[in-house]
Amino acid sequence: MNQIQTPFFRIKEKDLLYDISLLREALSLNWGNYVMGYSVKTNSLPWLLVYLKQQGFYAEVVSRTEFDLAIRLGFPAQHIIYNGPIKDKKVFERVLLSHGYVNLDSSYELDWMEELSALYPNNEFRIGLRVNCDLAALCPEEELAAQEGGRFGYCYENGILAAAISNLSRLPNVRIAGLHLHSSTQSRTVQVFASLARMAVRIAREYSLTLSYVDMGGGYFGGRDDKPDYRDYFREIGRELSAFFDPAQTVLIAEPGVSLISRATTFETSVIDIKDIRGTKFVVTDGSRTNLNPLVTRHVYPHHIKYISDASVRNKTASQWVCGATCMEYDRLFEIVNGPSLLPGDRIIYDTAGGYTMCLNPLFINYFPAVYAEHEDGSLFTARQAWTNEEFLQKNYME
């Protein structure tokens, strides 16, 4: 590995399989009848998508582009879970006609269902509805993703969900087969998911819905031993759902993303230079904050360091600021306080770097870094070569 030029991402198959096994075990023990969906938007690396398809995952997509990618990589249309507020009408129709999963999210999708019902009178359409509920009221102790609450789905409290159910129920060949309960929180506690499962029971009872599936979405902790894992989440989810639903009749869908791949993925960088500017030590590396946090919202970057020589005999430095490769002042990652002095050639390896980082990497100054998959036997496979101007110039035209 030391011979490979940095920066690059590495995905360890052993760690990926560990979290896949945790998810499968949790769903098997606590429900039995389940579908594992993978959130394509979290990391759409083709090697990863094919690997997860081989492990039995469906593709959870939120755009025509993601749908087309999944189809090209071999996912059958019936193994697509189509979510999101901006759907493509042709993809919407194809997934429904292929008996995949479609969770309605926006008002215009209700109109589409009316059109499809009339256009295909001999087809039975099974659709799901994304539920928007007041998590702040259900879980007042939780830290929400947004102060105003979630913006997706049909609102339960103001009757918009009820109106959607009523409108769809009037269509003779359309059945509300599922509820999609994905909601985002910062705290990601087990209690949040238990409350969402109770909400699924509440809605099904209130509107006399016979559901073929309950989709709990994603948003779980993963890759961290100090936080809950799938076994904790699905123990409570299964307990709450079993108050009304029968596992033999109702599929439980999970759509993890970050929680599935974070443990397995690292981002490796090298120290290039050490700069002393008026008493402040700046450590220049060949990676960047843009590779790890393109939105520049994070201030904590889990990492470990591989030193090229014995760190115990190095002088200590009071403060070292690890910085990235760009020429932007904000490209500073973290401070090392009273640690061994870093030297050119040392490697800084960022942990849990698989979720969103690759997809959100900008084409800014440097292009996409390489990605390597490390198999269980230690061998390496190049999942993506580093981008060059050959890739950047594709489909660009000059007079």
VOPAGU-2260 file (C-alpha; in pm, 1 decimal, decimal comma):
REM VOPAGU-2260
SITE   aa  ch    i         X         Y         Z
SITE  MET   A    0       0,0       0,0       0,0
SITE  ASN   A    1     287,6     240,9      72,2
SITE  GLN   A    2     389,7     231,9    -294,0
SITE  ILE   A    3      54,8     370,7    -407,0
SITE  GLN   A    4      55,6     741,0    -473,7
SITE  THR   A    5    -165,7     946,3    -247,3
SITE  PRO   A    6    -426,4    1079,9    -218,7
SITE  PHE   A    7    -671,8     793,2    -258,9
SITE  PHE   A    8    -976,2     628,8    -105,3
SITE  ARG   A    9    -957,4     269,3      11,5
SITE  ILE   A   10   -1255,1      38,5      73,7
SITE  LYS   A   11   -1183,1    -267,4     288,7
SITE  GLU   A   12   -1400,7    -560,2     185,7
SITE  LYS   A   13   -1361,3    -722,2     528,1
SITE  ASP   A   14   -1510,7    -421,5     707,0
SITE  LEU   A   15   -1781,4    -378,6     444,9
SITE  LEU   A   16   -1887,4    -740,8     486,4
SITE  TYR   A   17   -1894,3    -696,3     862,9
SITE  ASP   A   18   -2155,1    -420,6     843,7
SITE  ILE   A   19   -2352,5    -601,5     574,6
SITE  SER   A   20   -2365,4    -903,7     804,6
SITE  LEU   A   21   -2477,8    -687,5    1097,3
SITE  LEU   A   22   -2763,5    -548,3     890,7
SITE  ARG   A   23   -2870,1    -885,9     757,1
SITE  GLU   A   24   -2856,3   -1040,8    1104,0
SITE  ALA   A   25   -3057,3    -757,8    1260,6
SITE  LEU   A   26   -3330,1    -777,4     997,5
SITE  SER   A   27   -3342,7   -1156,8    1003,3
SITE  LEU   A   28   -3369,0   -1187,6    1380,3
SITE  ASN   A   29   -3613,1    -902,7    1437,0
SITE  TRP   A   30   -3845,2    -934,3    1136,2
SITE  GLY   A   31   -3743,3   -1203,4     890,6
SITE  ASN   A   32   -3924,2   -1067,9     585,6
SITE  TYR   A   33   -3708,0    -783,3     461,3
SITE  VAL   A   34   -3544,7    -596,1     174,0
SITE  MET   A   35   -3202,0    -437,3     203,5
SITE  GLY   A   36   -3182,7    -124,2      -8,9
SITE  TYR   A   37   -2866,3      79,5     -55,2
SITE  SER   A   38   -2878,4     458,0     -82,2
SITE  VAL   A   39   -2708,3     522,3    -417,1
SITE  LYS   A   40   -2669,7     894,5    -350,6
SITE  THR   A   41   -2446,3     821,9     -51,0
SITE  ASN   A   42   -2172,8     674,3    -267,5
SITE  SER   A   43   -2244,1     585,6    -629,3
SITE  LEU   A   44   -1904,5     427,0    -703,5
SITE  PRO   A   45   -1987,9     162,2    -967,2
SITE  TRP   A   46   -1765,4    -103,6    -806,3
SITE  LEU   A   47   -1948,3     -55,5    -476,4
SITE  LEU   A   48   -2294,2     -71,7    -635,3
SITE  VAL   A   49   -2214,3    -396,1    -816,7
SITE  TYR   A   50   -2066,9    -544,2    -499,4
SITE  LEU   A   51   -2378,2    -460,2    -298,6
SITE  LYS   A   52   -2603,9    -594,0    -574,2
SITE  GLN   A   53   -2417,3    -922,8    -546,8
SITE  GLN   A   54   -2482,8    -914,7    -171,2
SITE  GLY   A   55   -2857,1    -895,8    -236,7
SITE  PHE   A   56   -2918,6    -522,0    -204,5
SITE  TYR   A   57   -3177,1    -328,1    -400,5
SITE  ALA   A   58   -3084,5      18,1    -531,5
SITE  GLU   A   59   -3254,6     313,9    -362,8
SITE  VAL   A   60   -3247,0     600,2    -614,6
SITE  VAL   A   61   -3372,1     956,9    -617,2
SITE  SER   A   62   -3307,3    1071,2    -974,2
SITE  ARG   A   63   -3321,2     958,0   -1335,0
SITE  THR   A   64   -2941,0     961,6   -1342,2
SITE  GLU   A   65   -2916,4     725,6   -1046,5
SITE  PHE   A   66   -3184,1     499,1   -1192,8
SITE  ASP   A   67   -3001,0     479,2   -1525,3
SITE  LEU   A   68   -2674,4     401,3   -1346,1
SITE  ALA   A   69   -2835,1     121,9   -1143,9
SITE  ILE   A   70   -2992,0     -30,9   -1455,1
SITE  ARG   A   71   -2661,2     -13,9   -1643,6
SITE  LEU   A   72   -2489,5    -191,9   -1356,4
SITE  GLY   A   73   -2737,3    -477,7   -1365,4
SITE  PHE   A   74   -3006,0    -397,0   -1108,2
SITE  PRO   A   75   -3342,1    -514,8   -1245,1
SITE  ALA   A   76   -3614,2    -251,0   -1237,5
SITE  GLN   A   77   -3812,1    -455,8    -984,1
SITE  HIS   A   78   -3515,2    -418,3    -747,3
SITE  ILE   A   79   -3533,6     -39,0    -754,6
SITE  ILE   A   80   -3669,0     172,7    -468,4
SITE  TYR   A   81   -3760,0     511,2    -616,7
SITE  ASN   A   82   -3773,9     797,4    -366,6
SITE  GLY   A   83   -3722,2    1171,6    -369,1
SITE  PRO   A   84   -3919,7    1491,7    -432,5
SITE  ILE   A   85   -3817,0    1538,3    -797,5
SITE  LYS   A   86   -3900,9    1227,2    -992,9
SITE  ASP   A   87   -3881,1    1157,1   -1364,7
SITE  LYS   A   88   -4216,9    1054,6   -1507,1
SITE  LYS   A   89   -4081,7     783,4   -1736,6
SITE  VAL   A   90   -3874,4     628,5   -1458,3
SITE  PHE   A   91   -4174,0     654,7   -1225,2
SITE  GLU   A   92   -4386,9     461,0   -1471,6
SITE  ARG   A   93   -4122,0     201,9   -1551,1
SITE  VAL   A   94   -4051,0     114,5   -1188,4
SITE  LEU   A   95   -4420,8      83,3   -1110,8
SITE  LEU   A   96   -4490,7    -134,3   -1414,4
SITE  SER   A   97   -4189,6    -349,6   -1323,4
SITE  HIS   A   98   -4326,6    -400,6    -969,3
SITE  GLY   A   99   -4044,8    -211,0    -804,3
SITE  TYR   A  100   -4099,9      20,3    -509,4
SITE  VAL   A  101   -4211,5     380,2    -559,2
SITE  ASN   A  102   -4268,4     604,8    -258,4
SITE  LEU   A  103   -4467,3     913,0    -354,0
SITE  ASP   A  104   -4336,0    1238,4    -210,2
SITE  SER   A  105   -4483,3    1533,6    -402,0
SITE  SER   A  106   -4825,3    1660,1    -507,9
SITE  TYR   A  107   -4773,3    1609,5    -882,1
SITE  GLU   A  108   -4714,1    1238,0    -826,3
SITE  LEU   A  109   -5077,5    1204,5    -720,4
SITE  ASP   A  110   -5176,2    1341,4   -1061,7
SITE  TRP   A  111   -4940,8    1094,7   -1229,3
SITE  MET   A  112   -5109,7     808,5   -1049,0
SITE  GLU   A  113   -5449,5     923,7   -1170,1
SITE  GLU   A  114   -5317,0     929,3   -1527,2
SITE  LEU   A  115   -5154,7     586,9   -1497,6
SITE  SER   A  116   -5466,7     439,3   -1342,6
SITE  ALA   A  117   -5668,9     544,5   -1646,4
SITE  LEU   A  118   -5396,5     451,9   -1895,4
SITE  TYR   A  119   -5347,4      98,7   -1759,2
SITE  PRO   A  120   -5689,9      -5,0   -1627,0
SITE  ASN   A  121   -5591,0    -372,8   -1612,5
SITE  ASN   A  122   -5281,3    -312,7   -1400,1
SITE  GLU   A  123   -5280,4    -302,7   -1022,6
SITE  PHE   A  124   -5042,2     -37,6    -899,7
SITE  ARG   A  125   -4885,7     -75,8    -555,6
SITE  ILE   A  126   -4742,8     250,3    -428,2
SITE  GLY   A  127   -4600,2     388,7    -107,2
SITE  LEU   A  128   -4636,0     726,7      58,4
SITE  ARG   A  129   -4359,3     914,6     232,9
SITE  VAL   A  130   -4484,8    1032,3     569,5
SITE  ASN   A  131   -4390,9    1371,1     710,1
SITE  CYS   A  132   -4461,1    1381,3    1082,8
SITE  ASP   A  133   -4367,1    1618,0    1363,0
SITE  LEU   A  134   -4056,4    1453,9    1502,5
SITE  ALA   A  135   -4001,9    1744,0    1740,0
SITE  ALA   A  136   -4333,6    1659,6    1904,9
SITE  LEU   A  137   -4278,2    1283,8    1896,9
SITE  CYS   A  138   -3919,6    1306,4    2021,8
SITE  PRO   A  139   -3873,5    1641,6    2198,8
SITE  GLU   A  140   -3528,2    1545,2    2329,4
SITE  GLU   A  141   -3383,1    1476,3    1986,3
SITE  GLU   A  142   -3158,4    1705,0    1784,4
SITE  LEU   A  143   -3327,1    1745,9    1448,3
SITE  ALA   A  144   -3151,1    1789,5    1115,7
SITE  ALA   A  145   -3329,0    2121,5    1059,2
SITE  GLN   A  146   -3496,9    2353,7    1307,7
SITE  GLU   A  147   -3803,9    2387,3    1087,5
SITE  GLY   A  148   -3846,7    2011,4    1066,6
SITE  GLY   A  149   -3833,3    1783,4     765,3
SITE  ARG   A  150   -3944,2    1908,7     424,9
SITE  PHE   A  151   -4016,4    1579,1     249,7
SITE  GLY   A  152   -4332,0    1374,2     216,4
SITE  TYR   A  153   -4698,9    1436,1     298,0
SITE  CYS   A  154   -4769,1    1610,0     626,8
SITE  TYR   A  155   -4965,7    1402,6     874,7
SITE  GLU   A  156   -5060,8    1678,8    1117,7
SITE  ASN   A  157   -5229,7    1919,3     873,2
SITE  GLY   A  158   -5430,7    1657,2     682,3
SITE  ILE   A  159   -5230,0    1653,2     358,7
SITE  LEU   A  160   -5140,6    1288,5     410,7
SITE  ALA   A  161   -5507,2    1207,8     473,5
SITE  ALA   A  162   -5605,2    1388,2     153,2
SITE  ALA   A  163   -5344,4    1193,5     -45,1
SITE  ILE   A  164   -5474,2     865,7      95,7
SITE  SER   A  165   -5829,7     965,8      10,7
SITE  ASN   A  166   -5743,9    1067,6    -346,4
SITE  LEU   A  167   -5552,0     749,7    -415,6
SITE  SER   A  168   -5818,6     530,0    -259,4
SITE  ARG   A  169   -6066,8     650,3    -520,7
SITE  LEU   A  170   -5856,9     501,0    -800,6
SITE  PRO   A  171   -5986,3     148,1    -862,3
SITE  ASN   A  172   -5653,6     -14,2    -954,7
SITE  VAL   A  173   -5421,5     172,1    -716,1
SITE  ARG   A  174   -5339,9      34,5    -373,5
SITE  ILE   A  175   -5149,0     210,8     -99,4
SITE  ALA   A  176   -4909,6     -73,6     -24,7
SITE  GLY   A  177   -4643,6      96,5     182,0
SITE  LEU   A  178   -4536,5     380,0     408,0
SITE  HIS   A  179   -4194,5     541,6     391,4
SITE  LEU   A  180   -4084,8     677,2     729,6
SITE  HIS   A  181   -3737,3     813,6     659,7
SITE  SER   A  182   -3662,2    1120,1     874,1
SITE  SER   A  183   -3330,9    1285,3     949,6
SITE  THR   A  184   -3194,8    1373,3    1291,0
SITE  GLN   A  185   -2852,8    1469,5    1420,3
SITE  SER   A  186   -2885,8    1243,7    1723,9
SITE  ARG   A  187   -2988,8     925,6    1535,4
SITE  THR   A  188   -3109,6     755,8    1851,1
SITE  VAL   A  189   -3289,7     423,7    1866,4
SITE  GLN   A  190   -3586,8     611,1    2017,0
SITE  VAL   A  191   -3632,9     809,9    1695,2
SITE  PHE   A  192   -3675,0     493,8    1490,2
SITE  ALA   A  193   -3904,1     338,8    1750,1
SITE  SER   A  194   -4123,7     649,9    1730,4
SITE  LEU   A  195   -4131,3     635,5    1351,1
SITE  ALA   A  196   -4231,0     268,8    1362,6
SITE  ARG   A  197   -4512,9     358,3    1604,4
SITE  MET   A  198   -4620,8     626,6    1358,1
SITE  ALA   A  199   -4645,7     364,1    1082,9
SITE  VAL   A  200   -4872,1     157,0    1308,6
SITE  ARG   A  201   -5078,8     462,7    1397,1
SITE  ILE   A  202   -5135,5     564,9    1035,7
SITE  ALA   A  203   -5216,7     212,7     919,1
SITE  ARG   A  204   -5475,1     176,9    1195,8
SITE  GLU   A  205   -5621,9     521,8    1150,0
SITE  TYR   A  206   -5672,1     483,8     774,4
SITE  SER   A  207   -5734,7     106,9     767,7
SITE  LEU   A  208   -5436,3      41,5     543,7
SITE  THR   A  209   -5326,8    -312,4     463,3
SITE  LEU   A  210   -4959,4    -263,3     393,4
SITE  SER   A  211   -4727,9    -488,0     196,6
SITE  TYR   A  212   -4423,8    -299,7     325,8
SITE  VAL   A  213   -4295,2     -46,4     574,0
SITE  ASP   A  214   -3985,2     139,3     459,7
SITE  MET   A  215   -3782,0     276,9     752,1
SITE  GLY   A  216   -3532,8     455,9     527,0
SITE  GLY   A  217   -3180,8     526,5     651,9
SITE  GLY   A  218   -3009,8     764,0     891,3
SITE  TYR   A  219   -2869,0     503,3    1131,2
SITE  PHE   A  220   -2539,3     520,8    1312,4
SITE  GLY   A  221   -2280,2     284,9    1170,1
SITE  GLY   A  222   -1910,3     217,5    1177,8
SITE  ARG   A  223   -1873,4     333,2    1536,9
SITE  ASP   A  224   -1843,8     103,3    1834,7
SITE  ASP   A  225   -1954,5     376,9    2076,6
SITE  LYS   A  226   -2295,4     419,6    1911,2
SITE  PRO   A  227   -2601,5     199,9    1845,0
SITE  ASP   A  228   -2584,2     -40,7    1553,6
SITE  TYR   A  229   -2841,6    -215,7    1335,3
SITE  ARG   A  230   -2915,7    -474,1    1604,0
SITE  ASP   A  231   -3026,9    -201,7    1845,1
SITE  TYR   A  232   -3235,6     -17,9    1586,7
SITE  PHE   A  233   -3419,6    -313,2    1440,4
SITE  ARG   A  234   -3487,2    -474,1    1775,8
SITE  GLU   A  235   -3700,1    -172,0    1862,8
SITE  ILE   A  236   -3839,4    -123,7    1514,3
SITE  GLY   A  237   -3951,0    -487,1    1500,6
SITE  ARG   A  238   -4106,2    -467,6    1845,7
SITE  GLU   A  239   -4309,1    -158,6    1755,4
SITE  LEU   A  240   -4420,9    -283,0    1413,7
SITE  SER   A  241   -4529,0    -621,1    1549,2
SITE  ALA   A  242   -4804,6    -447,5    1746,1
SITE  PHE   A  243   -5001,4    -427,6    1419,8
SITE  PHE   A  244   -4811,7    -584,6    1129,6
SITE  ASP   A  245   -4744,5    -951,0    1056,9
SITE  PRO   A  246   -4391,9   -1022,3     923,7
SITE  ALA   A  247   -4540,7   -1288,1     697,2
SITE  GLN   A  248   -4751,3   -1023,3     522,3
SITE  THR   A  249   -4547,1    -703,0     548,6
SITE  VAL   A  250   -4191,0    -652,8     421,9
SITE  LEU   A  251   -3957,1    -435,7     627,7
SITE  ILE   A  252   -3730,8    -220,8     407,8
SITE  ALA   A  253   -3407,7     -60,3     524,3
SITE  GLU   A  254   -3217,0     191,7     310,9
SITE  PRO   A  255   -2878,8     248,1     478,7
SITE  GLY   A  256   -2605,2     452,9     320,2
SITE  VAL   A  257   -2341,8     609,9     545,1
SITE  SER   A  258   -2393,7     350,6     818,6
SITE  LEU   A  259   -2316,8      68,3     576,5
SITE  ILE   A  260   -1993,4     193,9     421,4
SITE  SER   A  261   -1829,1     435,0     665,9
SITE  ARG   A  262   -1633,1     177,0     864,2
SITE  ALA   A  263   -1492,3      26,3     545,2
SITE  THR   A  264   -1365,4     343,1     378,5
SITE  THR   A  265   -1058,4     555,0     447,9
SITE  PHE   A  266    -896,7     848,1     269,3
SITE  GLU   A  267    -518,1     839,7     265,2
SITE  THR   A  268    -296,5    1146,2     230,0
SITE  SER   A  269      74,6    1225,0     261,8
SITE  VAL   A  270     259,3    1509,6     427,7
SITE  ILE   A  271     431,9    1711,5     155,4
SITE  ASP   A  272     579,8    2006,4     342,4
SITE  ILE   A  273     608,9    2171,4     682,7
SITE  LYS   A  274     585,1    2551,4     692,1
SITE  ASP   A  275     681,2    2769,3     988,0
SITE  ILE   A  276     504,7    3104,6     964,3
SITE  ARG   A  277     557,8    3338,7    1259,2
SITE  GLY   A  278     566,2    3052,5    1504,0
SITE  THR   A  279     273,0    2856,8    1358,7
SITE  LYS   A  280     347,0    2519,6    1201,2
SITE  PHE   A  281     143,2    2440,2     891,3
SITE  VAL   A  282     150,2    2080,8     768,0
SITE  VAL   A  283      77,7    2071,2     394,4
SITE  THR   A  284     -78,1    1746,9     268,6
SITE  ASP   A  285    -180,1    1626,7     -76,1
SITE  GLY   A  286    -541,6    1561,1      24,0
SITE  SER   A  287    -794,7    1830,6      93,0
SITE  ARG   A  288   -1088,3    1930,9     304,1
SITE  THR   A  289   -1280,9    1932,6     -22,7
SITE  ASN   A  290   -1227,9    1555,5     -47,4
SITE  LEU   A  291   -1363,8    1494,2     301,2
SITE  ASN   A  292   -1613,8    1772,1     360,6
SITE  PRO   A  293   -1699,3    1957,6      39,6
SITE  LEU   A  294   -1972,2    2161,2     212,9
SITE  VAL   A  295   -1719,2    2282,7     472,7
SITE  THR   A  296   -1953,6    2215,1     761,7
SITE  ARG   A  297   -1749,5    1966,1     963,7
SITE  HIS   A  298   -1478,5    2043,1    1216,4
SITE  VAL   A  299   -1394,6    1690,4    1333,3
SITE  TYR   A  300   -1210,1    1445,8    1110,7
SITE  PRO   A  301   -1144,9    1103,5    1265,9
SITE  HIS   A  302    -799,3     995,8    1159,0
SITE  HIS   A  303    -482,3     808,5    1241,1
SITE  ILE   A  304    -121,3     871,4    1139,8
SITE  LYS   A  305     140,8     638,8     996,1
SITE  TYR   A  306     486,8     780,6    1063,0
SITE  ILE   A  307     779,4     704,2     831,4
SITE  SER   A  308    1008,6     682,7    1135,2
SITE  ASP   A  309     979,6     624,8    1508,9
SITE  ALA   A  310     748,7     897,6    1640,1
SITE  SER   A  311     851,1     836,9    2000,6
SITE  VAL   A  312    1194,8     989,0    1945,2
SITE  ARG   A  313    1073,0    1295,1    1756,8
SITE  ASN   A  314    1054,6    1636,7    1912,7
SITE  LYS   A  315     711,7    1749,2    2025,9
SITE  THR   A  316     549,3    2050,3    1862,3
SITE  ALA   A  317     303,0    2262,0    2058,0
SITE  SER   A  318      71,1    2319,8    1762,5
SITE  GLN   A  319      59,4    2179,6    1408,9
SITE  TRP   A  320    -221,5    2267,5    1169,0
SITE  VAL   A  321    -286,6    1996,9     911,1
SITE  CYS   A  322    -387,6    2163,6     585,5
SITE  GLY   A  323    -494,9    2051,7     241,5
SITE  ALA   A  324    -357,5    2081,0    -108,2
SITE  THR   A  325    -570,3    2367,2    -236,7
SITE  CYS   A  326    -479,5    2734,6    -234,4
SITE  MET   A  327    -784,2    2825,3     -23,2
SITE  GLU   A  328    -723,3    2944,0     333,3
SITE  TYR   A  329   -1020,3    2747,0     466,5
SITE  ASP   A  330    -852,6    2422,4     359,6
SITE  ARG   A  331    -744,1    2340,2     715,3
SITE  LEU   A  332    -851,9    2012,6     868,6
SITE  PHE   A  333    -739,4    1982,2    1229,2
SITE  GLU   A  334    -479,3    2089,1    1484,7
SITE  ILE   A  335    -235,3    1853,5    1653,5
SITE  VAL   A  336    -154,1    1985,0    2000,4
SITE  ASN   A  337     175,2    1886,1    2164,3
SITE  GLY   A  338     227,8    1590,3    1931,3
SITE  PRO   A  339     527,5    1439,8    1750,9
SITE  SER   A  340     658,4    1670,7    1480,4
SITE  LEU   A  341     530,5    1556,9    1143,7
SITE  LEU   A  342     772,4    1503,6     856,4
SITE  PRO   A  343     729,4    1486,2     478,3
SITE  GLY   A  344     629,5    1131,2     389,8
SITE  ASP   A  345     416,3    1071,8     698,2
SITE  ARG   A  346      68,0     953,9     609,8
SITE  ILE   A  347    -253,1    1094,0     755,1
SITE  ILE   A  348    -536,9     845,9     706,4
SITE  TYR   A  349    -893,0     966,9     756,4
SITE  ASP   A  350   -1134,8     707,9     888,8
SITE  THR   A  351   -1506,8     659,2     811,9
SITE  ALA   A  352   -1465,9     850,1     486,3
SITE  GLY   A  353   -1702,4     661,1     256,2
SITE  GLY   A  354   -2035,3     838,9     301,7
SITE  TYR   A  355   -2107,0    1127,0      61,4
SITE  THR   A  356   -1738,4    1221,4      30,8
SITE  MET   A  357   -1679,5    1061,7    -310,5
SITE  CYS   A  358   -2010,6    1179,4    -455,0
SITE  LEU   A  359   -1972,5    1536,1    -332,1
SITE  ASN   A  360   -1607,1    1578,0    -428,2
SITE  PRO   A  361   -1583,9    1889,4    -645,9
SITE  LEU   A  362   -1375,5    1918,9    -959,6
SITE  PHE   A  363   -1183,6    2199,8    -791,8
SITE  ILE   A  364    -811,0    2245,0    -863,5
SITE  ASN   A  365    -757,1    1868,1    -843,1
SITE  TYR   A  366    -993,7    1610,9    -986,8
SITE  PHE   A  367   -1137,9    1292,2    -836,6
SITE  PRO   A  368    -878,5    1081,3    -651,7
SITE  ALA   A  369    -830,0     710,9    -712,0
SITE  VAL   A  370   -1030,7     446,5    -524,2
SITE  TYR   A  371    -890,7     105,2    -433,7
SITE  ALA   A  372   -1082,8    -193,9    -302,5
SITE  GLU   A  373    -886,9    -412,0     -62,3
SITE  HIS   A  374   -1010,3    -769,2     -75,3
SITE  GLU   A  375   -1019,0    -999,3     224,8
SITE  ASP   A  376    -691,4   -1162,2     117,3
SITE  GLY   A  377    -517,9    -824,0     117,0
SITE  SER   A  378    -502,0    -787,3    -261,2
SITE  LEU   A  379    -595,0    -454,9    -416,3
SITE  PHE   A  380    -828,0    -378,3    -702,0
SITE  THR   A  381    -839,8     -40,0    -873,1
SITE  ALA   A  382   -1206,9      52,5    -848,3
SITE  ARG   A  383   -1152,2     396,6   -1001,0
SITE  GLN   A  384    -845,2     554,4   -1149,3
SITE  ALA   A  385    -764,8     912,3   -1053,0
SITE  TRP   A  386    -923,2    1154,4   -1294,5
SITE  THR   A  387    -703,8    1346,4   -1536,8
SITE  ASN   A  388    -782,9    1598,8   -1806,0
SITE  GLU   A  389    -875,7    1306,3   -2030,3
SITE  GLU   A  390   -1187,1    1255,9   -1820,5
SITE  PHE   A  391   -1245,8    1624,5   -1753,3
SITE  LEU   A  392   -1249,1    1714,5   -2122,8
SITE  GLN   A  393   -1515,7    1457,0   -2209,7
SITE  LYS   A  394   -1811,6    1613,0   -2390,3
SITE  ASN   A  395   -1653,5    1957,6   -2388,3
SITE  TYR   A  396   -1641,5    2135,9   -2721,9
SITE  MET   A  397   -1414,1    2413,0   -2847,9
SITE  GLU   A  398   -1470,2    2601,5   -3169,6
